[in-house]
């Protein structure tokens, strides 16, 4: 549970993300926020589906799952192995951040072209 708390804290420190539900045991439910100008819940859900695909496709990355609760699509990070070390959690968060940055750059380009 300490490792999940570490992951949750890292999510909370990044303004691009939000923790969606109270962390229970070793499960952190979070999502990437959609830029306001590209907004809407539907777009946010699509963005997070893509983020999950990108994270799970990473060669060095973690494997995460998802949930859709009340129309909100979220990623779920479960820290369940007794062999997990802090560096593994930090590495997993780095993969999430890197994939999110790439997706947000692409989304910004698409939104700016649509506005033109």
VENMOGI-V868430 format. One record per helix or strand. SS is the DSSP state (h for helix, s for strand). FROM is the first residue (numbers start at 0). LEN is the number of residues. If there is no record, write none. Layout:
SS,FROM,LEN / SS,FROM,LEN
This chain:
h,1,12 / s,16,3 / s,23,1 / s,26,6 / h,35,3 / h,40,17 / s,64,5 / s,71,7 / h,85,30
